[in-house]
């Protein structure tokens, strides 16, 4: 995601990359709150690409509602802009997601989105993840994703990974295989470490990505190439259920026609009650 989809998380932070906001690759299991627990966030991502590749900005508003102890609904609206010295493109994306715990071990996440500009977001996207707690603290996840960018440019993604939850930290890894009707096959790796503060509710997360899938990193897309990305993000509570979120990321791209890099910043607020 994106920003490489938060680059692959700094992007898989563009999907899913970016594809977003951005959520961790494997969200930690939440404690069961009261009925109707609501949280929301506002996030601004900006990436500047070297040479003549321009820049990209995305503003996302997200709300998440918990119904009972096992189901969460998420809704988001994003406005994006991408351009260079000669052209600017704008796009809007709406998305919805449902997370459900079927048992103490089995959970699923189903999401869908629609957008009006395939040069900034996927015009249509559907994703399904299935997670299972293999052992105490160890959760395995498999998933599928279908994205359509218009003009018969469809992309299918299959992924598998695992997350290990320790006291005060989470380690995760995910591998993705991507098949594009127009651009062929590619792949991507994404590893993440999230550390909570010894005291307080803040946390710091680091992502590292590598692969050949420029779909999962960020636009512009290329028929083939390689990327390496890193991103770090800090969540700092300030009281009253409000937290500041900020981060930086960097990605390096190499394609048959150009070598360039993207440097990004992330800033936002999250609210919960």
C-alpha positions in Angstrom: 0.0 0.0 0.0 0.4 3.1 -0.4 2.7 5.1 -0.3 4.2 1.9 -1.0 0.6 0.2 0.2 2.4 2.2 3.8 5.2 1.8 1.0 4.2 -1.7 0.3 3.2 -0.7 3.7 5.7 2.2 2.1 3.7 0.5 0.0 2.2 -3.7 -0.3 3.0 0.4 1.4 0.4 1.6 -2.6 -2.1 -1.1 -2.3 -1.4 -2.6 -0.5 0.6 -1.9 -0.8 -1.5 0.3 -0.2 -3.7 -0.8 -1.5 -3.5 1.8 1.9 -3.9 3.3 4.7 -3.0 2.3 6.5 -3.4 -0.8 8.6 -0.6 -3.1 9.8 0.0 -6.1 7.6 -1.5 -8.3 10.3 -3.7 -6.3 12.8 -3.4 -7.4 16.4 -6.3 -9.1 18.0 -8.4 -6.5 19.8 -9.9 -6.7 23.2 -13.7 -7.1 23.2 -15.2 -3.6 23.8 -18.7 -2.5 24.4 -21.4 -2.7 21.7 -21.1 0.2 19.2 -17.4 1.0 19.9 -16.5 3.6 17.2 -13.1 4.8 16.0 -12.1 7.0 13.1 -9.0 8.5 11.5 -7.8 11.1 9.1 -4.6 10.5 7.1 -2.6 12.4 4.6 0.1 10.7 2.5 2.5 12.5 0.2 5.2 11.0 -2.0 7.7 12.9 -4.1 9.3 10.9 -7.0 12.8 11.8 -8.3 13.5 12.8 -11.9 10.4 13.5 -13.9 8.0 11.1 -12.2 6.1 13.8 -10.3 4.4 13.4 -7.0 1.3 11.8 -5.4 -0.9 12.9 -2.5 -3.8 10.9 -0.9 -6.2 12.1 1.9 -8.2 9.4 3.5 -11.0 9.5 6.1 -11.8 6.2 7.8 -14.4 5.1 10.4 -14.6 1.7 12.1 -17.6 0.4 14.1 -17.7 -2.7 16.3 -20.9 -4.5 16.6 -20.8 -6.9 19.5 -17.6 -8.7 20.3 -16.9 -10.4 17.0 -17.7 -8.1 14.0 -16.2 -4.8 12.9 -17.3 -2.7 9.9 -15.0 -0.2 8.3 -15.8 2.6 5.8 -13.4 5.0 4.1 -13.3 7.8 1.5 -10.1 8.8 -0.2 -9.2 11.8 -2.5 -6.0 11.4 -4.5 -4.0 13.5 -6.8 -1.0 12.6 -9.0 0.9 14.7 -11.5 4.1 16.3 -12.8 5.0 19.7 -14.2 2.6 19.3 -17.2 -0.4 17.2 -16.1 -2.5 16.6 -12.9 -5.0 13.8 -12.3 -7.5 13.6 -9.5 -9.5 10.6 -8.2 -11.9 9.6 -5.5 -12.2 6.1 -3.9 -14.8 4.7 -1.6 -14.3 1.4 0.3 -15.9 -0.8 2.9 -14.6 -3.8 4.9 -16.0 -6.4 7.3 -13.9 -8.2 9.9 -15.4 -11.2 11.7 -14.2 -13.6 14.3 -15.8 -16.9 13.7 -14.1 -18.5 16.7 -11.2 -17.9 19.1 -8.9 -19.1 16.3 -10.6 -18.3 12.9 -11.2 -14.8 11.6 -11.8 -13.3 8.1 -11.6 -9.9 6.5 -13.6 -9.0 3.4 -13.2 -5.6 1.6 -14.3 -3.9 -1.6 -13.7 -0.5 -3.1 -14.6 1.5 -6.2 -12.9 4.6 -7.7 -13.3 6.9 -10.6 -9.7 7.1 -11.9 -7.6 4.1 -12.6 -4.4 6.1 -12.8 -4.5 6.9 -9.0 -6.6 4.0 -7.5 -7.8 0.7 -8.7 -11.3 1.4 -10.3 -12.6 -1.8 -8.6 -11.1 -3.9 -6.0 -12.2 -6.9 -3.9 -10.1 -8.7 -1.3 -10.5 -11.6 1.1 -8.2 -12.7 3.9 -8.6 -15.7 6.2 -6.6 -15.9 9.4 -6.1 -18.8 11.8 -4.2 -19.0 15.1 -1.9 -21.9 14.5 -0.4 -21.8 18.0 -0.4 -19.4 21.0 0.6 -16.0 19.5 1.2 -17.3 16.0 -1.4 -16.4 13.4 -1.3 -17.6 9.7 -3.1 -15.7 6.9 -3.9 -16.4 3.3 -5.6 -14.0 1.0 -6.7 -13.1 -2.5 -7.2 -9.8 -4.2 -8.7 -8.7 -7.5 -8.1 -5.2 -8.9 -9.2 -3.6 -12.1 -7.6 -0.4 -13.4 -9.7 -0.1 -16.5 -8.9 -0.7 -20.2 -8.8 -4.4 -19.6 -6.0 -4.0 -17.1 -6.9 -6.5 -14.4 -4.6 -7.7 -11.6 -5.0 -10.8 -9.4 -2.9 -11.3 -6.2 -2.5 -14.3 -4.0 -0.7 -14.0 -0.7 0.3 -15.9 2.4 2.1 -15.0 5.6 2.2 -15.1 9.4 2.3 -12.9 12.4 3.8 -13.6 15.8 2.4 -11.6 18.8 4.8 -11.1 21.7 4.2 -9.1 24.8 4.8 -5.6 23.6 5.7 -6.5 20.0 4.4 -8.0 16.8 6.5 -9.6 14.0 5.0 -10.3 10.6 5.9 -11.4 7.1 3.8 -11.7 3.9 4.6 -13.0 0.4 2.5 -12.0 -2.6 2.2 -13.4 -6.1 0.7 -10.9 -8.6 -0.6 -11.7 -12.1 -1.5 -8.9 -14.5 -3.3 -9.4 -17.8 -1.2 -6.7 -19.4 2.1 -6.8 -17.5 2.7 -10.5 -16.6 3.7 -12.0 -13.3 5.6 -10.4 -10.4 6.0 -10.9 -6.6 6.6 -9.0 -3.4 7.9 -9.6 0.1 6.8 -7.5 3.1 8.2 -7.8 6.7 7.1 -5.7 9.6 8.0 -5.1 13.3 5.7 -3.2 15.6 6.8 -2.3 19.2 4.6 -0.9 21.9 5.9 1.6 24.4 7.0 0.0 27.7 4.7 2.6 29.4 1.7 4.2 27.7 -0.3 3.3 24.6 2.0 4.5 21.9 3.7 2.3 19.3 6.3 2.4 16.5 6.2 0.2 13.4 8.8 -0.5 10.8 8.1 -2.0 7.3 10.6 -3.4 4.8 9.6 -4.6 1.3 11.3 -6.0 -1.8 10.2 -7.6 -5.0 9.3 -7.1 -8.7 5.7 -6.0 -8.3 5.4 -2.3 -9.0 1.7 -2.7 -8.8 2.0 -3.3 -5.1 4.3 -0.4 -4.5 3.0 2.7 -6.2 2.2 4.2 -9.5 3.8 4.6 -12.0 3.5 1.0 -13.1 6.0 -0.8 -15.3 5.9 -4.1 -17.2 8.8 -5.3 -15.0 11.3 -4.0 -12.6 12.4 -4.2 -9.0 11.7 -2.2 -5.8 13.1 -2.0 -2.3 11.2 0.0 0.3 11.4 1.0 4.0 8.9 2.9 6.1 8.6 3.8 9.8 5.5 5.2 11.5 4.8 6.4 15.0 1.5 6.5 16.8 1.5 8.9 19.8 -1.5 9.2 22.1 -2.2 12.8 23.3 -5.2 12.1 25.5 -8.9 11.9 25.3 -8.9 9.0 22.9 -6.9 11.1 20.3 -3.5 9.9 18.8 -1.1 11.6 16.4 0.2 9.4 13.6 3.3 10.3 11.6 5.9 8.6 9.5 8.4 8.7 6.7 9.2 6.2 3.9 11.6 5.7 1.0 11.4 3.4 -2.0 13.9 2.7 -4.7 12.7 1.6 -8.2 14.6 0.0 -11.1 12.9 -0.6 -14.4 14.2 -1.3 -17.9 13.8 2.4 -18.8 14.6 4.3 -15.6 16.0 4.1 -12.1 14.4 6.5 -9.6 13.2 6.8 -6.0 10.1 7.9 -4.0 10.3 9.8 -0.7 7.2 10.1 1.4 5.7 11.5 4.6 2.5 10.4 6.4 0.6 12.5 9.0 -2.8 12.0 10.6 -5.1 11.8 13.6 -7.0 8.9 15.0 -10.0 9.1 17.4 -11.6 6.4 19.5 -14.3 6.3 22.2 
